[in-house]
Amino acid sequence: MGMNKNTVLGWATLIMIVVGLGLIAIGIFKYREVSAWGFAAVGFGFFSIAWVFNALKGRV
């Protein structure tokens, strides 16, 4: 199975969305103190990078 650049960016986008959701879930369900804000911020950062990867598909 050959993977081209668009396939790699698609997989990277999917993995980053899953990790971002996991970080936000950890912040919501496990840590309810101040550290939850940090986990949520990093999770939304992963969403931002995944959005950029998705926008790059077809252009690289």
mmCIF file of the N, C-alpha and C atoms, coordinates in Angstrom:
data_MODEL
# 
_entry.id   MODEL 
# 
loop_
_atom_site.group_PDB 
_atom_site.id 
_atom_site.type_symbol 
_atom_site.label_atom_id 
_atom_site.label_alt_id 
_atom_site.label_comp_id 
_atom_site.label_asym_id 
_atom_site.label_entity_id 
_atom_site.label_seq_id 
_atom_site.pdbx_PDB_ins_code 
_atom_site.Cartn_x 
_atom_site.Cartn_y 
_atom_site.Cartn_z 
_atom_site.occupancy 
_atom_site.B_iso_or_equiv 
_atom_site.pdbx_formal_charge 
_atom_site.auth_seq_id 
_atom_site.auth_comp_id 
_atom_site.auth_asym_id 
_atom_site.auth_atom_id 
_atom_site.pdbx_PDB_model_num 
ATOM 1   N N  . MET A 1 1  ? 0.852   -1.174 0.000  1.00 0.00 ? 1  MET A N  1 
ATOM 2   C CA . MET A 1 1  ? 0.000   0.000  0.000  1.00 0.00 ? 1  MET A CA 1 
ATOM 3   C C  . MET A 1 1  ? 0.893   1.232  0.000  1.00 0.00 ? 1  MET A C  1 
ATOM 4   N N  . GLY A 1 2  ? 0.822   1.999  -1.052 1.00 0.00 ? 2  GLY A N  1 
ATOM 5   C CA . GLY A 1 2  ? 1.602   3.224  -1.121 1.00 0.00 ? 2  GLY A CA 1 
ATOM 6   C C  . GLY A 1 2  ? 0.829   4.399  -0.538 1.00 0.00 ? 2  GLY A C  1 
ATOM 7   N N  . MET A 1 3  ? 1.521   5.132  0.297  1.00 0.00 ? 3  MET A N  1 
ATOM 8   C CA . MET A 1 3  ? 0.878   6.303  0.907  1.00 0.00 ? 3  MET A CA 1 
ATOM 9   C C  . MET A 1 3  ? 1.483   7.556  0.296  1.00 0.00 ? 3  MET A C  1 
ATOM 10  N N  . ASN A 1 4  ? 0.639   8.396  -0.277 1.00 0.00 ? 4  ASN A N  1 
ATOM 11  C CA . ASN A 1 4  ? 1.124   9.652  -0.807 1.00 0.00 ? 4  ASN A CA 1 
ATOM 12  C C  . ASN A 1 4  ? 0.987   10.733 0.269  1.00 0.00 ? 4  ASN A C  1 
ATOM 13  N N  . LYS A 1 5  ? 1.318   11.957 -0.094 1.00 0.00 ? 5  LYS A N  1 
ATOM 14  C CA . LYS A 1 5  ? 1.311   13.048 0.889  1.00 0.00 ? 5  LYS A CA 1 
ATOM 15  C C  . LYS A 1 5  ? -0.082  13.321 1.443  1.00 0.00 ? 5  LYS A C  1 
ATOM 16  N N  . ASN A 1 6  ? -1.102  13.234 0.607  1.00 0.00 ? 6  ASN A N  1 
ATOM 17  C CA . ASN A 1 6  ? -2.466  13.496 1.084  1.00 0.00 ? 6  ASN A CA 1 
ATOM 18  C C  . ASN A 1 6  ? -2.933  12.435 2.072  1.00 0.00 ? 6  ASN A C  1 
ATOM 19  N N  . THR A 1 7  ? -2.550  11.195 1.851  1.00 0.00 ? 7  THR A N  1 
ATOM 20  C CA . THR A 1 7  ? -2.920  10.134 2.784  1.00 0.00 ? 7  THR A CA 1 
ATOM 21  C C  . THR A 1 7  ? -2.238  10.337 4.129  1.00 0.00 ? 7  THR A C  1 
ATOM 22  N N  . VAL A 1 8  ? -0.972  10.712 4.099  1.00 0.00 ? 8  VAL A N  1 
ATOM 23  C CA . VAL A 1 8  ? -0.237  10.958 5.340  1.00 0.00 ? 8  VAL A CA 1 
ATOM 24  C C  . VAL A 1 8  ? -0.863  12.124 6.094  1.00 0.00 ? 8  VAL A C  1 
ATOM 25  N N  . LEU A 1 9  ? -1.219  13.193 5.405  1.00 0.00 ? 9  LEU A N  1 
ATOM 26  C CA . LEU A 1 9  ? -1.859  14.333 6.071  1.00 0.00 ? 9  LEU A CA 1 
ATOM 27  C C  . LEU A 1 9  ? -3.235  13.953 6.618  1.00 0.00 ? 9  LEU A C  1 
ATOM 28  N N  . GLY A 1 10 ? -3.961  13.090 5.922  1.00 0.00 ? 10 GLY A N  1 
ATOM 29  C CA . GLY A 1 10 ? -5.256  12.639 6.417  1.00 0.00 ? 10 GLY A CA 1 
ATOM 30  C C  . GLY A 1 10 ? -5.126  11.832 7.697  1.00 0.00 ? 10 GLY A C  1 
ATOM 31  N N  . TRP A 1 11 ? -4.153  10.917 7.721  1.00 0.00 ? 11 TRP A N  1 
ATOM 32  C CA . TRP A 1 11 ? -3.931  10.134 8.939  1.00 0.00 ? 11 TRP A CA 1 
ATOM 33  C C  . TRP A 1 11 ? -3.450  11.020 10.080 1.00 0.00 ? 11 TRP A C  1 
ATOM 34  N N  . ALA A 1 12 ? -2.561  11.965 9.782  1.00 0.00 ? 12 ALA A N  1 
ATOM 35  C CA . ALA A 1 12 ? -2.079  12.874 10.821 1.00 0.00 ? 12 ALA A CA 1 
ATOM 36  C C  . ALA A 1 12 ? -3.226  13.706 11.387 1.00 0.00 ? 12 ALA A C  1 
ATOM 37  N N  . THR A 1 13 ? -4.125  14.152 10.526 1.00 0.00 ? 13 THR A N  1 
ATOM 38  C CA . THR A 1 13 ? -5.289  14.916 10.984 1.00 0.00 ? 13 THR A CA 1 
ATOM 39  C C  . THR A 1 13 ? -6.161  14.073 11.902 1.00 0.00 ? 13 THR A C  1 
ATOM 40  N N  . LEU A 1 14 ? -6.440  12.846 11.506 1.00 0.00 ? 14 LEU A N  1 
ATOM 41  C CA . LEU A 1 14 ? -7.278  11.961 12.322 1.00 0.00 ? 14 LEU A CA 1 
ATOM 42  C C  . LEU A 1 14 ? -6.636  11.677 13.680 1.00 0.00 ? 14 LEU A C  1 
ATOM 43  N N  . ILE A 1 15 ? -5.338  11.385 13.693 1.00 0.00 ? 15 ILE A N  1 
ATOM 44  C CA . ILE A 1 15 ? -4.646  11.101 14.951 1.00 0.00 ? 15 ILE A CA 1 
ATOM 45  C C  . ILE A 1 15 ? -4.651  12.328 15.854 1.00 0.00 ? 15 ILE A C  1 
ATOM 46  N N  . MET A 1 16 ? -4.436  13.512 15.291 1.00 0.00 ? 16 MET A N  1 
ATOM 47  C CA . MET A 1 16 ? -4.400  14.720 16.120 1.00 0.00 ? 16 MET A CA 1 
ATOM 48  C C  . MET A 1 16 ? -5.787  15.055 16.674 1.00 0.00 ? 16 MET A C  1 
ATOM 49  N N  . ILE A 1 17 ? -6.840  14.766 15.933 1.00 0.00 ? 17 ILE A N  1 
ATOM 50  C CA . ILE A 1 17 ? -8.192  14.989 16.455 1.00 0.00 ? 17 ILE A CA 1 
ATOM 51  C C  . ILE A 1 17 ? -8.468  14.039 17.612 1.00 0.00 ? 17 ILE A C  1 
ATOM 52  N N  . VAL A 1 18 ? -8.069  12.774 17.478 1.00 0.00 ? 18 VAL A N  1 
ATOM 53  C CA . VAL A 1 18 ? -8.281  11.803 18.556 1.00 0.00 ? 18 VAL A CA 1 
ATOM 54  C C  . VAL A 1 18 ? -7.493  12.205 19.803 1.00 0.00 ? 18 VAL A C  1 
ATOM 55  N N  . VAL A 1 19 ? -6.242  12.620 19.637 1.00 0.00 ? 19 VAL A N  1 
ATOM 56  C CA . VAL A 1 19 ? -5.431  13.038 20.784 1.00 0.00 ? 19 VAL A CA 1 
ATOM 57  C C  . VAL A 1 19 ? -6.019  14.296 21.419 1.00 0.00 ? 19 VAL A C  1 
ATOM 58  N N  . GLY A 1 20 ? -6.478  15.237 20.594 1.00 0.00 ? 20 GLY A N  1 
ATOM 59  C CA . GLY A 1 20 ? -7.093  16.449 21.124 1.00 0.00 ? 20 GLY A CA 1 
ATOM 60  C C  . GLY A 1 20 ? -8.343  16.147 21.929 1.00 0.00 ? 20 GLY A C  1 
ATOM 61  N N  . LEU A 1 21 ? -9.183  15.258 21.411 1.00 0.00 ? 21 LEU A N  1 
ATOM 62  C CA . LEU A 1 21 ? -10.377 14.854 22.165 1.00 0.00 ? 21 LEU A CA 1 
ATOM 63  C C  . LEU A 1 21 ? -9.998  14.158 23.468 1.00 0.00 ? 21 LEU A C  1 
ATOM 64  N N  . GLY A 1 22 ? -8.954  13.333 23.422 1.00 0.00 ? 22 GLY A N  1 
ATOM 65  C CA . GLY A 1 22 ? -8.501  12.662 24.634 1.00 0.00 ? 22 GLY A CA 1 
ATOM 66  C C  . GLY A 1 22 ? -8.009  13.637 25.683 1.00 0.00 ? 22 GLY A C  1 
ATOM 67  N N  . LEU A 1 23 ? -7.253  14.648 25.270 1.00 0.00 ? 23 LEU A N  1 
ATOM 68  C CA . LEU A 1 23 ? -6.763  15.640 26.223 1.00 0.00 ? 23 LEU A CA 1 
ATOM 69  C C  . LEU A 1 23 ? -7.898  16.448 26.829 1.00 0.00 ? 23 LEU A C  1 
ATOM 70  N N  . ILE A 1 24 ? -8.863  16.815 26.008 1.00 0.00 ? 24 ILE A N  1 
ATOM 71  C CA . ILE A 1 24 ? -10.007 17.566 26.533 1.00 0.00 ? 24 ILE A CA 1 
ATOM 72  C C  . ILE A 1 24 ? -10.811 16.689 27.492 1.00 0.00 ? 24 ILE A C  1 
ATOM 73  N N  . ALA A 1 25 ? -10.964 15.410 27.152 1.00 0.00 ? 25 ALA A N  1 
ATOM 74  C CA . ALA A 1 25 ? -11.699 14.499 28.040 1.00 0.00 ? 25 ALA A CA 1 
ATOM 75  C C  . ALA A 1 25 ? -10.969 14.312 29.363 1.00 0.00 ? 25 ALA A C  1 
ATOM 76  N N  . ILE A 1 26 ? -9.637  14.215 29.327 1.00 0.00 ? 26 ILE A N  1 
ATOM 77  C CA . ILE A 1 26 ? -8.871  14.109 30.572 1.00 0.00 ? 26 ILE A CA 1 
ATOM 78  C C  . ILE A 1 26 ? -9.087  15.351 31.416 1.00 0.00 ? 26 ILE A C  1 
ATOM 79  N N  . GLY A 1 27 ? -9.064  16.507 30.773 1.00 0.00 ? 27 GLY A N  1 
ATOM 80  C CA . GLY A 1 27 ? -9.276  17.743 31.522 1.00 0.00 ? 27 GLY A CA 1 
ATOM 81  C C  . GLY A 1 27 ? -10.661 17.834 32.131 1.00 0.00 ? 27 GLY A C  1 
ATOM 82  N N  . ILE A 1 28 ? -11.664 17.309 31.434 1.00 0.00 ? 28 ILE A N  1 
ATOM 83  C CA . ILE A 1 28 ? -13.039 17.408 31.939 1.00 0.00 ? 28 ILE A CA 1 
ATOM 84  C C  . ILE A 1 28 ? -13.307 16.364 33.022 1.00 0.00 ? 28 ILE A C  1 
ATOM 85  N N  . PHE A 1 29 ? -12.916 15.124 32.774 1.00 0.00 ? 29 PHE A N  1 
ATOM 86  C CA . PHE A 1 29 ? -13.353 14.036 33.638 1.00 0.00 ? 29 PHE A CA 1 
ATOM 87  C C  . PHE A 1 29 ? -12.369 13.686 34.758 1.00 0.00 ? 29 PHE A C  1 
ATOM 88  N N  . LYS A 1 30 ? -11.065 13.864 34.545 1.00 0.00 ? 30 LYS A N  1 
ATOM 89  C CA . LYS A 1 30 ? -10.110 13.445 35.566 1.00 0.00 ? 30 LYS A CA 1 
ATOM 90  C C  . LYS A 1 30 ? -9.655  14.606 36.441 1.00 0.00 ? 30 LYS A C  1 
ATOM 91  N N  . TYR A 1 31 ? -9.231  15.682 35.817 1.00 0.00 ? 31 TYR A N  1 
ATOM 92  C CA . TYR A 1 31 ? -8.716  16.819 36.578 1.00 0.00 ? 31 TYR A CA 1 
ATOM 93  C C  . TYR A 1 31 ? -9.734  17.949 36.508 1.00 0.00 ? 31 TYR A C  1 
ATOM 94  N N  . ARG A 1 32 ? -10.346 18.273 37.607 1.00 0.00 ? 32 ARG A N  1 
ATOM 95  C CA . ARG A 1 32 ? -11.350 19.335 37.617 1.00 0.00 ? 32 ARG A CA 1 
ATOM 96  C C  . ARG A 1 32 ? -10.817 20.600 38.264 1.00 0.00 ? 32 ARG A C  1 
ATOM 97  N N  . GLU A 1 33 ? -9.509  20.646 38.546 1.00 0.00 ? 33 GLU A N  1 
ATOM 98  C CA . GLU A 1 33 ? -8.932  21.839 39.149 1.00 0.00 ? 33 GLU A CA 1 
ATOM 99  C C  . GLU A 1 33 ? -8.411  22.744 38.043 1.00 0.00 ? 33 GLU A C  1 
ATOM 100 N N  . VAL A 1 34 ? -7.412  23.512 38.380 1.00 0.00 ? 34 VAL A N  1 
ATOM 101 C CA . VAL A 1 34 ? -6.847  24.475 37.435 1.00 0.00 ? 34 VAL A CA 1 
ATOM 102 C C  . VAL A 1 34 ? -6.166  23.766 36.266 1.00 0.00 ? 34 VAL A C  1 
ATOM 103 N N  . SER A 1 35 ? -5.620  22.578 36.500 1.00 0.00 ? 35 SER A N  1 
ATOM 104 C CA . SER A 1 35 ? -4.911  21.870 35.430 1.00 0.00 ? 35 SER A CA 1 
ATOM 105 C C  . SER A 1 35 ? -5.841  21.480 34.282 1.00 0.00 ? 35 SER A C  1 
ATOM 106 N N  . ALA A 1 36 ? -7.146  21.414 34.536 1.00 0.00 ? 36 ALA A N  1 
ATOM 107 C CA . ALA A 1 36 ? -8.086  21.089 33.467 1.00 0.00 ? 36 ALA A CA 1 
ATOM 108 C C  . ALA A 1 36 ? -8.042  22.143 32.366 1.00 0.00 ? 36 ALA A C  1 
ATOM 109 N N  . TRP A 1 37 ? -7.820  23.404 32.743 1.00 0.00 ? 37 TRP A N  1 
ATOM 110 C CA . TRP A 1 37 ? -7.705  24.464 31.737 1.00 0.00 ? 37 TRP A CA 1 
ATOM 111 C C  . TRP A 1 37 ? -6.499  24.226 30.828 1.00 0.00 ? 37 TRP A C  1 
ATOM 112 N N  . GLY A 1 38 ? -5.416  23.748 31.393 1.00 0.00 ? 38 GLY A N  1 
ATOM 113 C CA . GLY A 1 38 ? -4.227  23.453 30.586 1.00 0.00 ? 38 GLY A CA 1 
ATOM 114 C C  . GLY A 1 38 ? -4.456  22.317 29.620 1.00 0.00 ? 38 GLY A C  1 
ATOM 115 N N  . PHE A 1 39 ? -5.074  21.242 30.110 1.00 0.00 ? 39 PHE A N  1 
ATOM 116 C CA . PHE A 1 39 ? -5.370  20.115 29.220 1.00 0.00 ? 39 PHE A CA 1 
ATOM 117 C C  . PHE A 1 39 ? -6.308  20.543 28.093 1.00 0.00 ? 39 PHE A C  1 
ATOM 118 N N  . ALA A 1 40 ? -7.315  21.337 28.412 1.00 0.00 ? 40 ALA A N  1 
ATOM 119 C CA . ALA A 1 40 ? -8.256  21.787 27.386 1.00 0.00 ? 40 ALA A CA 1 
ATOM 120 C C  . ALA A 1 40 ? -7.562  22.694 26.377 1.00 0.00 ? 40 ALA A C  1 
ATOM 121 N N  . ALA A 1 41 ? -6.670  23.557 26.847 1.00 0.00 ? 41 ALA A N  1 
ATOM 122 C CA . ALA A 1 41 ? -5.965  24.462 25.931 1.00 0.00 ? 41 ALA A CA 1 
ATOM 123 C C  . ALA A 1 41 ? -5.072  23.685 24.975 1.00 0.00 ? 41 ALA A C  1 
ATOM 124 N N  . VAL A 1 42 ? -4.370  22.685 25.493 1.00 0.00 ? 42 VAL A N  1 
ATOM 125 C CA . VAL A 1 42 ? -3.522  21.862 24.625 1.00 0.00 ? 42 VAL A CA 1 
ATOM 126 C C  . VAL A 1 42 ? -4.381  21.050 23.654 1.00 0.00 ? 42 VAL A C  1 
ATOM 127 N N  . GLY A 1 43 ? -5.535  20.569 24.112 1.00 0.00 ? 43 GLY A N  1 
ATOM 128 C CA . GLY A 1 43 ? -6.438  19.832 23.224 1.00 0.00 ? 43 GLY A CA 1 
ATOM 129 C C  . GLY A 1 43 ? -6.932  20.699 22.077 1.00 0.00 ? 43 GLY A C  1 
ATOM 130 N N  . PHE A 1 44 ? -7.283  21.952 22.375 1.00 0.00 ? 44 PHE A N  1 
ATOM 131 C CA . PHE A 1 44 ? -7.705  22.853 21.298 1.00 0.00 ? 44 PHE A CA 1 
ATOM 132 C C  . PHE A 1 44 ? -6.540  23.228 20.396 1.00 0.00 ? 44 PHE A C  1 
ATOM 133 N N  . GLY A 1 45 ? -5.332  23.244 20.939 1.00 0.00 ? 45 GLY A N  1 
ATOM 134 C CA . GLY A 1 45 ? -4.153  23.447 20.100 1.00 0.00 ? 45 GLY A CA 1 
ATOM 135 C C  . GLY A 1 45 ? -3.971  22.314 19.110 1.00 0.00 ? 45 GLY A C  1 
ATOM 136 N N  . PHE A 1 46 ? -4.225  21.092 19.556 1.00 0.00 ? 46 PHE A N  1 
ATOM 137 C CA . PHE A 1 46 ? -4.165  19.946 18.642 1.00 0.00 ? 46 PHE A CA 1 
ATOM 138 C C  . PHE A 1 46 ? -5.224  20.076 17.555 1.00 0.00 ? 46 PHE A C  1 
ATOM 139 N N  . PHE A 1 47 ? -6.421  20.559 17.916 1.00 0.00 ? 47 PHE A N  1 
ATOM 140 C CA . PHE A 1 47 ? -7.455  20.788 16.906 1.00 0.00 ? 47 PHE A CA 1 
ATOM 141 C C  . PHE A 1 47 ? -6.998  21.813 15.872 1.00 0.00 ? 47 PHE A C  1 
ATOM 142 N N  . SER A 1 48 ? -6.332  22.858 16.313 1.00 0.00 ? 48 SER A N  1 
ATOM 143 C CA . SER A 1 48 ? -5.855  23.891 15.390 1.00 0.00 ? 48 SER A CA 1 
ATOM 144 C C  . SER A 1 48 ? -4.838  23.336 14.408 1.00 0.00 ? 48 SER A C  1 
ATOM 145 N N  . ILE A 1 49 ? -3.907  22.551 14.909 1.00 0.00 ? 49 ILE A N  1 
ATOM 146 C CA . ILE A 1 49 ? -2.899  21.966 14.023 1.00 0.00 ? 49 ILE A CA 1 
ATOM 147 C C  . ILE A 1 49 ? -3.541  20.959 13.070 1.00 0.00 ? 49 ILE A C  1 
ATOM 148 N N  . ALA A 1 50 ? -4.525  20.193 13.562 1.00 0.00 ? 50 ALA A N  1 
ATOM 149 C CA . ALA A 1 50 ? -5.232  19.256 12.684 1.00 0.00 ? 50 ALA A CA 1 
ATOM 150 C C  . ALA A 1 50 ? -5.984  19.999 11.590 1.00 0.00 ? 50 ALA A C  1 
ATOM 151 N N  . TRP A 1 51 ? -6.530  21.167 11.920 1.00 0.00 ? 51 TRP A N  1 
ATOM 152 C CA . TRP A 1 51 ? -7.222  21.979 10.924 1.00 0.00 ? 51 TRP A CA 1 
ATOM 153 C C  . TRP A 1 51 ? -6.251  22.437 9.834  1.00 0.00 ? 51 TRP A C  1 
ATOM 154 N N  . VAL A 1 52 ? -5.047  22.819 10.230 1.00 0.00 ? 52 VAL A N  1 
ATOM 155 C CA . VAL A 1 52 ? -4.032  23.228 9.250  1.00 0.00 ? 52 VAL A CA 1 
ATOM 156 C C  . VAL A 1 52 ? -3.638  22.050 8.372  1.00 0.00 ? 52 VAL A C  1 
ATOM 157 N N  . PHE A 1 53 ? -3.439  20.873 8.975  1.00 0.00 ? 53 PHE A N  1 
ATOM 158 C CA . PHE A 1 53 ? -3.107  19.696 8.183  1.00 0.00 ? 53 PHE A CA 1 
ATOM 159 C C  . PHE A 1 53 ? -4.214  19.389 7.188  1.00 0.00 ? 53 PHE A C  1 
ATOM 160 N N  . ASN A 1 54 ? -5.458  19.495 7.604  1.00 0.00 ? 54 ASN A N  1 
ATOM 161 C CA . ASN A 1 54 ? -6.579  19.238 6.710  1.00 0.00 ? 54 ASN A CA 1 
ATOM 162 C C  . ASN A 1 54 ? -6.616  20.257 5.575  1.00 0.00 ? 54 ASN A C  1 
ATOM 163 N N  . ALA A 1 55 ? -6.272  21.510 5.882  1.00 0.00 ? 55 ALA A N  1 
ATOM 164 C CA . ALA A 1 55 ? -6.263  22.541 4.840  1.00 0.00 ? 55 ALA A CA 1 
ATOM 165 C C  . ALA A 1 55 ? -5.127  22.326 3.848  1.00 0.00 ? 55 ALA A C  1 
ATOM 166 N N  . LEU A 1 56 ? -4.062  21.673 4.277  1.00 0.00 ? 56 LEU A N  1 
ATOM 167 C CA . LEU A 1 56 ? -2.925  21.447 3.378  1.00 0.00 ? 56 LEU A CA 1 
ATOM 168 C C  . LEU A 1 56 ? -3.137  20.285 2.416  1.00 0.00 ? 56 LEU A C  1 
ATOM 169 N N  . LYS A 1 57 ? -4.140  19.438 2.704  1.00 0.00 ? 57 LYS A N  1 
ATOM 170 C CA . LYS A 1 57 ? -4.368  18.301 1.806  1.00 0.00 ? 57 LYS A CA 1 
ATOM 171 C C  . LYS A 1 57 ? -4.704  18.813 0.413  1.00 0.00 ? 57 LYS A C  1 
ATOM 172 N N  . GLY A 1 58 ? -4.024  18.270 -0.573 1.00 0.00 ? 58 GLY A N  1 
ATOM 173 C CA . GLY A 1 58 ? -4.250  18.657 -1.956 1.00 0.00 ? 58 GLY A CA 1 
ATOM 174 C C  . GLY A 1 58 ? -3.390  19.820 -2.415 1.00 0.00 ? 58 GLY A C  1 
ATOM 175 N N  . ARG A 1 59 ? -2.719  20.502 -1.481 1.00 0.00 ? 59 ARG A N  1 
ATOM 176 C CA . ARG A 1 59 ? -1.907  21.654 -1.846 1.00 0.00 ? 59 ARG A CA 1 
ATOM 177 C C  . ARG A 1 59 ? -0.414  21.363 -1.740 1.00 0.00 ? 59 ARG A C  1 
ATOM 178 N N  . VAL A 1 60 ? -0.059  20.287 -1.081 1.00 0.00 ? 60 VAL A N  1 
ATOM 179 C CA . VAL A 1 60 ? 1.359   19.982 -0.886 1.00 0.00 ? 60 VAL A CA 1 
ATOM 180 C C  . VAL A 1 60 ? 1.819   19.077 -1.991 1.00 0.00 ? 60 VAL A C  1 
# 
